[in-house]
Amino acid sequence: MASRIHEKTGKKMTQLYKKIVQVRIIKWSLVEKVSIFRDFFRLLWERILACSIGKPVKYRRLSERPSSPPPPPPMEALESGNNLGFDDNDSDSDLVSLKISILGDCQIGKTSFVIKYIGDEQEKRSLQMKGLNLMDKILFVQGARIAFRIWDVAGDRRSLDQVPIACKDAVAILFMFDLTSRCTLNSVIGWFSEARKWNQTAIPILIGTKFDDFVQLPPDIQWTVITQARAYARAMKATLFFSSATHNINVNKIFKFITAKLFNLPWTVERNLTVGEPIIDF
């Protein structure tokens, strides 16, 4: 009897979460359509002005958008049962699928970060494509089954072509950098600008990796990096986390934060700006 009640409760929660996600997607779609019409009429008005006053006018370039939908994963991935079809119906009708993208330079610990979260066994079932690594994490939230579909984009320039595919329809984008490498932090703004061309509504999160190595640096260097990272996070309107995959620092907390933000769950993070401790700022 108890198991039957639990099952009914789980189905109700799943339906509720699906409705929440659908409302958010409709909202994002409306925002994008309004943006397109606004850009079109602005461009049209500028052309009318240019013709009427006979003077050159600066035209605002419309944001580029993909001309065709992203290619589907290889057929063998869909048939192997590894839950990488990226469709709510690929395993069970009660599964709520949410896409999360990860961007950042090479060799900063993005893949190690994801593996720490999803586990070694699930990593073996990941789907690797050119410039992309696709991984799944299924969790239960108040009786509902949630699937985080994580799109990890390789950090080399040849993988920039994958950014539109990875960012489209994502509910959250993680911008990552190596805390011990200032150049990877400087690259974050470029990754952010590129991602926002294709998705202006995803939750932005700025993550500094390898905190276990960073904490060994002199305090003045740590403070300089902290100051710059906080300034970038404010400019991006992102929450800032310092993490370590090696010691599992803030890895699970980041995904709990995403879940809470998406579904308005009563869970909050505590701000921490203490030098020598993993920073959390928002």
BELHUHU-V217087 format. One record per pair of residues at least 12 apart in sequence whose C-alpha atoms are under 7 Angstrom apart, sorted by the first residue. I is the first residue (numbers start at 1). GAP is how many residues later the second one is. D is the distance in whole Angstrom. If there is no record, write none. Layout:
i/gap/d
I/GAP/D
I/GAP/D
This chain:
i/gap/d
9/134/7
10/133/4
10/134/5
11/83/7
11/133/7
13/129/7
13/130/6
13/131/5
14/80/6
14/130/4
14/131/7
18/78/6
28/173/6
39/23/7
43/16/7
43/17/7
63/134/6
65/133/7
70/95/6
73/12/7
82/43/6
84/52/7
94/51/7
95/50/5
95/51/6
95/52/7
96/49/6
96/50/5
96/51/6
97/49/6
97/50/5
97/51/6
97/52/7
98/49/6
98/50/5
98/51/6
98/73/7
99/49/6
99/50/5
99/51/6
99/70/7
99/71/5
99/72/6
100/48/7
100/49/6
100/50/5
100/51/6
100/70/5
100/71/6
100/72/5
100/73/6
101/49/6
101/50/5
101/51/6
101/65/6
101/66/6
101/69/6
101/71/6
101/72/5
101/73/6
102/49/6
102/50/5
102/51/6
102/71/6
102/72/5
102/73/6
103/49/7
103/50/6
103/71/6
103/72/5
103/73/6
103/88/7
104/51/6
104/71/6
104/72/5
104/73/6
104/84/7
104/87/7
105/50/4
105/51/7
105/72/7
105/79/6
106/48/7
106/49/4
106/50/6
108/69/6
108/70/5
108/101/7
109/100/6
112/133/6
113/132/5
113/138/7
116/129/6
117/134/6
117/135/6
118/19/5
123/12/7
131/22/6
131/23/5
131/28/5
131/31/7
132/19/7
132/20/6
132/21/5
132/22/6
133/18/6
133/19/5
133/20/7
134/16/6
134/17/5
134/18/6
135/14/6
135/15/5
135/16/7
136/12/6
136/13/5
136/14/6
137/12/7
151/15/6
163/32/7
164/34/6
167/28/6
167/31/6
167/32/6
168/30/6
168/31/6
170/32/6
171/31/5
171/32/6
172/30/5
172/31/4
172/32/6
173/29/6
173/30/6
173/31/5
173/32/6
174/30/6
174/31/5
174/32/6
174/33/7
175/13/7
175/30/6
175/31/5
175/32/6
176/30/6
176/31/5
176/32/6
176/33/7
177/30/6
177/31/5
177/32/6
178/30/6
178/31/5
178/32/6
179/29/5
179/30/6
179/31/6
179/32/7
179/35/6
180/34/5
204/34/5
205/33/5
205/34/5
205/35/6
206/27/6
206/32/6
206/33/6
206/34/5
206/35/6
207/33/6
207/34/5
207/35/6
207/36/7
208/33/6
208/34/5
208/35/6
209/33/6
209/34/5
209/35/6
210/33/6
210/34/5
211/31/6
211/32/5
211/33/5
211/67/7
212/32/6
215/61/6
223/52/7
238/44/7
239/42/6
239/43/5
240/40/5
240/41/5
240/42/6
241/38/6
241/39/5
241/40/7
242/36/5
242/37/5
242/38/7
243/35/7
